[in-house]
Every structure is written in structure tokens, then in C-alpha cells.
Amino acid sequence: MLIVMTNESRFGGCVRPYEVETDNPALRGVGFFVRLAFCGKRIIFVVGKTSTIMAKIIVKDTEITVLQINSEDYISLTDMIKAKDGDFFVADWLRNRNTLEYIGIWEKFYNPNFNYVEFDTIKSQAGLNSFRVSVKDLIEKANIISLQAKTGRYGGTYAHKDIAFEFALWISAEFKFYLVKDFQRLKEEEQKAIGWTANEN
């Protein structure tokens, strides 16, 4: 059970985050927190441990989960694809050679443990009618970190924001535009919340 410890007050045009404690013994001492902020009609909801933080944004009437994993932002592709017309899957996007090219470049730059030899072998098959690759395949064979497959309450396929923005363009140029704007707004609101907390202390 979560217990709200403070009342609402305004900060930067938004209702400030609630300070929340938990009476669940399993969550004590692990940096667990919940944060709520209300900005206009949008609700920012953040919950998690210090190593994994979850937030929600609304893009073109589609609710999208954002996870912060080890200080890096990952956006749910599983949520985003609901905005694409037709019956599509993340695997359809991964079949595109340009997609794999971009992921490969990103991994070479940011991931010192990237198995580029195995990745290039997979990429060489892109374009064939029989070609199929999953996020799990890329993680296990090429040791990529730009895509994450999560299970449990916030399960689904997540991509680092750099990759997720390219996925958004595959959905539509308009969707990418609004995703970037709403993501930037989320980051700005988080910074305001941090500033409010610092001022309170």
C-alpha cells in the first residue's frame, strides 16, 4: 500500500510531485518512490527504484511508457506501435536494412561489448523474403544494448530514445514530431521537479 505524505502545491505551472512512502517491507531501504505530477490534462507518473524509473507520456492519444534504466531513457516500442495503422509488429521494422544499419552504428559508438561480426552476419540477410530477426536474437547473438525486452508489469520491447525516435518516424513523421516534443516536455518537467526538491531541502 502506498501512502501519500504531502498535499498538492504548484511548481512551474504543474502540481508538484507527491512525496510517497510505502508500508511494504519488501520495498523499504531500496530507494522505492512514486511521483505524480499533473500538467494541464496530462499526467506524469513516475514509479520505481533508483535503478529503474517509469513514466508515462501521451502522444497522439497513445499512452507510451518511458523507462529510465541505469540513467538512460528507453521508450516502449510496444506502446508506440499501437499508433501505426494496420497490423504491424516490431519485427517488421527490424527487417528493414536501414533500421539495422542505424542500430549497428549506434552500438559501435556506445557499446564496447557489441559483437559487430555477428551483427553484420545478421544484417547481411536483410532484404531477403525469408529474413526474420527478433530483439531477443539481437541481444543474445550480437549483445546489443539499444533494445531491451522486458517481462512483468511493464513488459514489452523498449528502445533507447535515440533508436525509439527512428522507430517513431517509421510510424509517421507527425508521430515522431509529437513524440520528441512530449519527451522533451517530460524531461523539462523532471528537471523542474528536481529543482523543487532541491529548494525544499
N, C-alpha and C positions, 0 to 999 in steps of 0.2 A: 504494500500500500504506500502511495506517495502522499506526503503532507505538504501543502503549500504554506510557506512560513512568512511571507510578506504580502502586503496589499499592492494593488496596481499603482503605478505612477508613470508620468510621461518622461520620455527621453528622446530627443531628436525626432519628434513627431510620431513616435511609436510608444506603445505601452511597454515599460521596461520589463526585462525578463523576470519571471518569478524565481525566487530563491526556494529551492525544494530540498527536503531531506527525505530519507526513506527509513522505514522501520523494519526493512527486510535485512536480517543479519547477514545474508549472503552477499549483500551489496555494500555493507559498511567497510570502510577502510580501503576501497578500491577506486576512489575518485568518481563514484557514480553521481550523476546530476541530471536534472531535467531543466530545460529553459524554454519558456514560451514568450513570444513577442507578437503583438498584434499591430499591423501597419495597414491602415485602411481596411480593405476587405480581405487582405492576405494574412495568413497565419504562418509564422515561422516557428517551427517546433524542433528543438534540439534535445537529444537524449543520448546518453552513452557513458562509457568510461573515458578516461583521459586518452586512451589509445585509439578509440573508435567513437566518433561523434556523428549523429544522424540529424539531418534537417530535411524539410520539405519545401519545395517551391512549386508554384502553379504556372505552367507555360501553355498558353492557348487552351485553357480548360483541362489540361492534363497534369495530374499531380505527379511530381518527379522527386525521387529520393536522392539525397546527396550524402555520401558517407565521407568522413574525414578519417583516413587510415594512415597512421604514422605521419601526421601533419600534411598529408597530400589529399586533395579533393578528388573523389570518384563519384561519377554520376550514373544513375541507373539507366542502362540501355533498355532493360526490360520494361521500365515505365515509359521511356521515350517512344518506343516503337508503337505504342498504342495510338499515337498521333498520326501514324502513317496510314494512308488509305490502302485498303486491300489486306490480304492475308500474308504478312511477311514475318520473318524471324531474323534474329541477329546473325545467324549462319548465312543468310542470303547476302548480307553486307560483307561478311568475311570472304565470300567467294570472289569479290572484286579485287583485281590485281592492284589497283591504285590504293585500295584500303590497306593491303598487306605491305605495299611499298612505304606508306606513311608510318604504319606501326613499326616496321623494321628500322626506319630512320630514327624514330623516337627512341626505340630500345637501344640502338647503338650509342646514342648520345647520353641516355640517362641510366642504363642498366649495365653495370660492369660484368654481370654474370649471364648476360644474354648469349644464347647459343645460336649465333648467326649462321653457322654452317647448316644446322638442322632447319632453321627458319628459311634459309634460301632454298633448301630442297622442297619444302612445303610450298613456298611462293612460286617455284618454277612450274607447278601444276595448275596454278590459277588460270582460268580461261577454258580449261577442259570441261566438257559437259558433265563428266563424272566426278569433278572435283568437289569435295566437301571437307570442311575443316571446322572444328569446334573450338571454343575458348579453352576447354579442358585440354584438347590436343596441343594447342599452342603453349599453354602453361607447362604441361608435362614434358613436351619434346624440345621446346625452344627456351623454356624458362623465362617467359615474358612476365612483366610486372604491370604493363599498361592496362591489362584487362584482368578482372577478378570475377570468379564465380563464387557467389555466396549462397549458403543454405540458411535455413531457420527463418526467424521472423522477418528479417529484411533481405530475404534471399532473392537471387536473380543475378543477371550479368551486369557488372559495373565497369566503367572505363575511366581512366584518368581524364581530367577535364580537357586536356589537350586533344585526346582521342575522341571524347564524347562530343566535342564541338564539331568534329568532322562527321561523326555519325548523324548529328542533327542536320547537317547540310544534305545528307543522303535522304533524310525525311523530306525536307524542303528548305529553300533559302530563307523563307519567312520564319520557319520554326527555329532555325539556327539563330537568326537575329534576336528573337524574343528570349530564347534560352540564354544567350550571352548576356542580354540586358538584365534578366531576372537573376542570373547567377551573380553578376556584378553587384546588384542591389542587395542580395543576401550577404555578400562579403562586406559591403559597406555597413549593413545593419549589425553584423557581428562585431565590427570594429567599434561601432557606437556603443554596443553593449559592454565591450571590454573597457572602453573609456569611462562608461558609467560606473563599472565595478571599481576601477582604479580610483575614481573620485570619491566613491563611498568609503574606500579604505583610507 
